[in-house]
């Protein structure tokens, strides 16, 4: 009897609300909407760049890459004395592009810039020194949601060695767990 009276008084409004909730659950709910919103977001990381101007040029390359709708810089840490601790993170919104296609597009743009004889027809300001330094950016790791690039700071005596030797990190004084 106790349950029957409130059910009769509030029944229609409760059941209308329940039907509305069922509709949102059937369409996926809040979690599904958040997943769909983030489907086109890819995290891009540049590790090892100790100079601010290099990170700005990389930012311009990211923004001008075909298929990129927006590139936001999220985290920025530079320490010229510790290249391995330097890290810049971007959140990139892409349109109809996988992370691996984005990695290929960014890297091919970087290689094109590094191989150009003059940087005069580029859409952003770049010196010949910057061109040479941009050629030191290499892809490091790519996954479904994140791409990592590494800025190799090759010393003249190590310039002829394979990149895999350099990435082992045995010649850096601050090698270890970070």
N, C-alpha and C positions, 0 to 999 in steps of 0.2 A: 504494500500500500504506500509506503514511503517513497518508493521509486516511481510509482505510477503517477503521482500528482506532479512532481517536477518534470517528468517526461511529457506529460500532457501540456504543461504550461510553456516549456521551453523547447519542446520537441522539434517544431518546424525550423526554427532558427539554427538549432544545433545540427540538424540533418542537412540543412543548406550549406552550412560551413563545412561539414564533413565531405559533402560532394565537391565543394570547391577545392578542398585539400587533396581529394582523390585525383582531381584533374591535374594538379601540379605535380603530384607523385607520378602519375601516368606519363607526363611530359618530361620527367627526369628530375625535377626538383632543383634545389639550389646548387647542389654539388655538381650535377651535370651541366648546369649553366656556367658555373665557374670553370669547369674543365674546357667547355667549348670556347669560352672567352680567352683562355690561355693557350689554346691549340696553336695559334700562330706566333707565340712568343718563344724566342730562342735566346739563351744566354751566351754571350760572346766575351771571352776573357783574353786579355793580352798580358803575358807574363814576361818580366825581364826588361821592360823599357824603363830606362832611368832618366829619360829626358822628356820634359813636358811637351815639346814641339812634336815629337814622334807620336805621342798619344793623340794629339790634336789632329795630325795628318791621318792617323788610323781612323779616328772618329769621322773625318770628312769622307774617307773611302767607304766606310760603313754606310753612311747616310746616302751616298751617291750610287751605291750598288743597285743594279736593277732588281726589282722584287722587294726591296726594303721600303716599308711604309714609314717607319719611325725607329730611331735609335736613341735610347736614353742611357746616359752614363749613370751607373748606380754607385759604384765604389771606385775610389782612386787612392792609391798609395804608391809613392815614389820615394826611394832611398838610394841615392847614387852610390853609396858604399856597399849596398847589398842588392845586387841585381835580381837574385832569386826571390827576394821578398817583395819586389815591385809587382803590383797587380792593378789592372784596371778592368772593371766589369761593365758590360753594357747589357741592356735588355732590348732586343731587336724584335720588332713586329714585322713579319713577312707576309707576303701574299702569294699563295700557291707555290710554295718553295719549301723543300726539305732542308734540314740543317746541313746535309752533305752538299747540296747544290749551293747553299749560301757560302759554305767554306770554299768551294771551288771558285765561285764568282769573286769573292774577296781576294783569294790568293792569286788568281789570274790577273786581277786588277793591280795588285801589288807588284807582280812580276812584270807586267807591262810598263808600269811606272819606272821600275828599276832599270829596265832595258832601253828606255827612251834616251835618245841623244840630247834632246832639249826638253825642258819642262815648261816651255812657254805656252803651249796650248792646253794645259791642264786647267780644270775648273777651279783649282785652288793654288795658292802661292807655295812654291817649293823651290829650294835651291838645289844645285848639283850634289851638295853634301847630303841633303835630305833624301835625294833619290838613291844614293848609294846606301844610306842607312835603312831605307825602306826595303831594300833587297835582302836585309838580314832577318826579316819577319818570315817565319815558317809556321805551317800548321803543326800542332802538337798532338791534340786529342780531339776526336769528334764523337759525339753520341747523339741520341735522339733529341735531347733538349739543350745540349751545351757544346760549344765549339771553343777550343783553346788554341791560341796562337802564341808563339814564343819568339821574343826578340833576341837573336843571337848576337852577343857582343864578342865577335871574333877578334882576338889579338893577332897581330901580323904573323907571329910564329906559328899560330894554330890555323891560319886561314886555309891551308891546303888539306887539312884533315877532314875526314868524313863527319857529317853532322851528328851521326849516332855517337861518335866519340865525344863530341862536345856535350851532348845531352846527358851523358852519364854523370856529369858533374863532378868528376874526380879532381879536377884542377881548381875548383872554387874553394876558398878558405872557409866559407860558411855552409859547406855541404852537410846535410843531415836532415833529420826530421824537423819539419817546420809547422 
